[in-house]
Amino acid sequence: MKNCLALIIICCLLTVCINGENENEEDIEIIKDGRITIKDNEFFVNGKRIWINGTNTPWNKWNEFGSNHNVNYYDDTWWDNHFAELREAGVNAVRVWINCNNGSGAIIIDTDGLITGVTDKHWSDLDLFFKTAERNQMYIMATLLSFDHFQNTGFRPAAERWRNMLKSDDASMSFVTNYTIPFVERYKDNPWLWSIDICNEPDWVYENENCGKIPWDRISYFMAINAAAIHENSKILVTVGLSSSKYNVDGSGYEGNKVSDSYLQSLYPNPNAYLDFWSPHYYTWVGEWFGVPFYVKPYGSRQGNSSTGYFGGWGLDNSKPAIIAEFSAKGTNNTDRQYIRAQERPEENNIISDFENAYLNGWQGVMPWTSNGVDSNGDLSDMKPATMYMLEKYGDIIFPHL
């Protein structure tokens, strides 16, 4: 009887140990799957810190994923070659516009703003794209929509449809049900899909007449239901790229944080309606009002003024990590410099200083616009000195998974 009892105890202890080991192994598996996660307001991959030494490659061809221009409009070879070039330059993450303004009709939307489907070509192009990102080990921030969807210019009928979507709970939810969830379900197991940026610069949808001047409660409700759906169906991180800190900060001198947890959940009472990190943008016009972010901390109150230069913080809520997800690849210019205190002021167009000061001030990454010169803000040749400098000096947090 004693022997039987001893055997039972041993079996129980073994079961506990085995179960414990399985739980630990499962935890390690989650940590070591190559996916970027967040801990203590920093990004980690495989248990090691990663700093986003990134860029924007918003498109090779406008509306290329599922375009109805021709069957070969999406050029996977171009992306494969460009990702390899970026990686060699020290870039570890890229922000890509999955839909630019729906001029290609990849997302099927009716006159009431209801999303009724997605073209097979959209998915087949994206299947190739995400395999190419994985092959090149390039982290992707996927931007699902832009203010361009709601803008009159060139696509008036489509713009009205997208505005109608935002104005209706049912239509907004149809985007979640028929686009966001299928997108997430299709690609959630690819760890190189690092994050989803729900909409590029929705501020203009609120501010600009030619984008509809839609109230924030409608715009932010859309953000809330999408964020909740992404969190409920995947481990993909969620953000929204606002054009500045104007609508990303509560307090005096700002217009209120329209993507805060409290605001999103006041519109859609769901605990999963939240962003995982802040990703504001910066261009010269922003500096006069809010300062140049590389030379201040992301958190804390803004101090100083536009005449003597700003210091302190950029005002963001310190509950989340923050990156600067768009800014000129040419670096701070002479106009930008006047909004920086003299003691921190860099030489003009010193993008190396921009990158390093962002890192030293506690930003968790930077993503200049653009790697492929889609406009006058520069290209890889402009940013490469900075990305290479960061790789050489801080390589252990640029490619920690190697």
N, C-alpha and C positions, 0 to 999 in steps of 0.2 A: 504493500500500500504506500509506504514511504517512497519507494522507487517510482511508483506511478505518479505520486504527487510531485516529486522532484522533476520528473519528465514533463509534467504539465506546466510547472513553473518555468522550466527552461524553454519550452515551446512558446509560452506567452512572452518571455523576454525576447526571444528571437523574433517573434512577430512584431513586437514594439520596435526593435532595432531595425528590422527590415523596412517596416513602414516609415520609420524616421528617415532611413537612408533614401527611400524612394521620394519622400517629400523634399529632402535636400537636393537630390538629383534633379527633381522637377524644377526646383528654384534655380539651380545652376543652369538647367536647360533654357529657362526663360531668359536669364541674364546673358547667356552665351550663344544666343541665336543670331547675333549680328544686328539686332534691332537697337535703335537709339532709344534710351529711356531717360527719365529725369530723377535726380536725387539732390536734395538740398540746393535747388535752383541752378544745377549744372546738368549738362548732358553726359550720359555714359553709354558706352557700348562694350559688351563683353566684360563688364565690371570695371572698365577703365574710363577715365574722363576723356571726352572728345570735345574739341572746340571747332565750331563751324567755320572753316576756311573756305567759304563758298562763293557762289556767283549766281547771277541770273542768266539763263539761256532760255528766254521766255518762249521763243519759237524759232525754228529754222524757216518754216513757211507758215504764214498766218492760217490758223484753223486747219492744221495739217492732219490731226487725228480724226479720221473719218470724213475727210473732205470729199465733196462730190465733184471736184474739178476733174480728176481722172483717177484711175485705179492705182497709179503709182505715185501719187502726190506725196505721200509720206515716204521719206528717204531714210531708211534705217541705217544705211551705210554711212550717211553723213553724221548721224548721232553717234554711231559706234566710233568713228574717227575723232569726233569732237570730244567725247567723253575721255578717250585715251589721251588726247592732247591736254585736257584739263587736269587729269590725274597726274600727268607728268609735271604739270605746273604747280602741284601741291593742293589742288582743289579737291575737297572731299564731299561737297554737296552742291546741288543745282536746283534752282527754282524754275519750274516749267509751267507755262499756261496750257492746261489740258484743253480748254475751250477759250478762244479769244473773244468772239462775239456771236458765235453760232451762225455765222454767215454761210457755213457749209451745210447746215441742217443736220449735224450729227445727233443733236438732241431734238427729238420731235416734240414741238410745242404747238398747241392750238390757239385760236384767237382769244380764248378765255384765260390763257396762261397755264393750262393743264399740260403736264409732261405725260405724253402717252407712250413713249418708247425711245429707243436709242438704236442707231443703225448698226448693223453687223460690222460694217467697215470701221466704225469707231473702236469697237472692241478688238478687232483683229489688228489694227494699227497699234493700239495700246499694248496688246499682248507682246508684240515685237519690241516695242519701246522698253517695257519693264524688264524683259529678258536681257536687253542690251545694257540697261542700267546695272542689272545684277552681274552680268559678265564683266563689266568694267568696274564693279564695286563702287558705284557712284550713288550716294544718297539723294533721293528725289523729294523735293517739296512740291507737291502737285496742287496747282492753283485751279480750282474747278470753274470759276466764273470771274468776270471782270466787270467794272462799271461800264465797259464798252457794250455789254449786252443790252444795256438800258438807254444807250445814247442814240439820238436821232440819226446822226450822220451816216448816210449810206445805207442804213438798214431800218428805215422807219417802221415798216410793218412788223419786223421781228422785235424791235425795241418796245413797241406797244404791248406785244405779247408777254415779254419778260416783265414789264411793269405790272401788267395784270396778274402775273404770277405772285409778285411780292404783295400785292394788295389783298390777296385771298388766302385764308388759312388752308383751304382745301387744295388750292393750286400749289402753294408753297410745299405742302406735305406730299404732293404728287412728285415733286422734284426729289424729295428724300426717298420716297418709295420706289420710284422708277429710274432714278439715276444714282443717287449717293449710295444707297445700300447695295445695289448691284455692283457698283464700282468697288466698294469696300470688300464685298464678298469675293470678288474676282481676284483682287490683288493683296488682300490682307496678309497672306502667308509669305509675301516677298518682303524681307526686312529692309530692303533698299528703298521701299516706299516709306520714307522716314516720317513724313508729315503731310497733312492736307491743309492748304490755305483755302478756306471756303470761298472767299471772293477778294479779288484785287481792288483795293482802294474804294470801298463802298461809300466813303465820305462824299464822293462826287454825285452819287445817286441821290443823296440827301440835299446837297448844296446847289447843284446845277440844273437849270431849267431844261437843258437839252438831254438830261438824264432822268427827268420826271419829277425831281424835288419830292421824293417819297419820304414820309416821316420815318424817323429812326425806329419807332416801335415796330413798324412793319419790316424794316431791314434787319433789325436785331432779332426779331422773332424768327426770321429765316435762318440766321446764324445759329440761334439756339436749337432749333429742331434738327439741323444738320449736325451740329456738334454732338448732341445727344445720340443720334443714330450712329455716328462714327464710333463713339465710345462704347455703345451697347453691342456693336458688332465686330469690334477689332481692338488691337492695341496701338493703332496708328495715332500719332500725336496730332492735335488740332490747333490751328491758329487762324488769324485774320490779319492781312496786311493793310493796315490803315496808312493814309498818306502822311501822317505826322502824329504828334502827341495830342493834337487838338481834341480829338474825340476818343482818346485812349487813356485820359487821366481825369480823375475827379479833383476838385479844388479850384481855388481862385486862379483866374487866368486861362482856364480851360473850359471846354463845353460839356464835360462829364464823360466818364468812361462808358461808351456804348456797347462794349463787349466784356464788361466785368461779369463775374459770376452772379453777383446780386441782380444786375440789370437783366441779364439773359434769363435767369430763373424767375424773375418777376413777370416776364412775358410768357414763359413756358416752364411751369413748375415741375422741373425734372432735375434731379441732382447730377445727371450726366450732361446737362447743358452748361458747359464751361470750356474755356480754352486752356490748353496746356502750357503755352508760352506766348509772350508778346513778340510781335514782329513788325514794328513800325518802319516807315520809310523816311528817308531824308533827302531833300534837295535844297538848293540855295534859298528859295523863298521861305523855307521853314526856319532858317537860322535866325532871322530878324525877330521872330516871335517866340521861339522856344529854345534857341541855342543849337549848337552843333554837337550831336550826340557822342561822337568819338572822344570828345574832350571833357565830358562830364560822366558821372555815374548814371546807370539807367534808373536808379531809385533815388529818392530824396527830392527835396524841393528845389526848384530853380531859383538861383540867386544871380544878382547882377542885372544888367540890362543890355540892350542892343548897342548902346554907345560905348560902354566900357568892356563889353564881353560878358557872357554868362559863365557861371560856374555852379558847383553843387551837383544837383541831379537833374535828370530829364523828366522826373515826376511820376514814373511808372510805379504801380503797385508792386511791392517786393514779394508778393506771394508766388510769383512765377519767374522762370528765367526769361531773358530778353535778348533778342538779336536785332541787328539793323538789316532788314531784309531787302532794301533797295537804297542805292545812292550812286552817284556818278562814279564810274570806273576811273575817271581822271583825277579823283581826289578833291580835297577841299580847295576851292579857288580863292582868289583875292577878296571877293565879296564875303565868302564864308569866314575868312580869317578875322574880319573885323568883329564878328560875333563871338570870338574866342578870347579869353583873357590873355594879355600880353605874355605872361609867363608860360602859358601852354601853347601859344600860337606857333604852328608849324610853318615851314617854307611853303610857298604856293604849290599846289598839285603834288604834295608829298603824301602819296597814298600809303606808303610804308608807315608813316607816322599815324595815319588814320587807323590802319589795322592794329598796330601795336598798342596805341592808346585805348582803342576800344577794348582790347583784351585786358590791359592793365586796370581799366576802370570798371571791369566786371560784366561787360557785355559778353554773351556766350557765343557770339559769332557775328560775321558780317557777310553780306551777299551783294557785291557791286553789280550795277546794271551797265552793260551786259558783256558777256564773254564773246559774243559774235557780232557786235557793232550794229544793232538794229536801228540805232539813232545816233545822235551826236554826242552821247555821253561816254563814248569810249568802247574799248574791246579788250580782249585778253592781253594784248601787248601793253596796255595801260596798267592793268592790275597785276600782271605777272610778277613784277619786281616785289610787290607786297606779298603775294601768295607764296612765292619762293622764299622770301625772307622769313615768313612765319613758319614755313616747313623746316627751314634750316635751324631756326632758333628754338622752335617749340614743337618739333616733330613728334614727340611722344604723345601729344594731345591732338595732333592733326590726323595721323593714321595710327591710332592706338591698337587697332585690330590686326596690324601686320606683325 
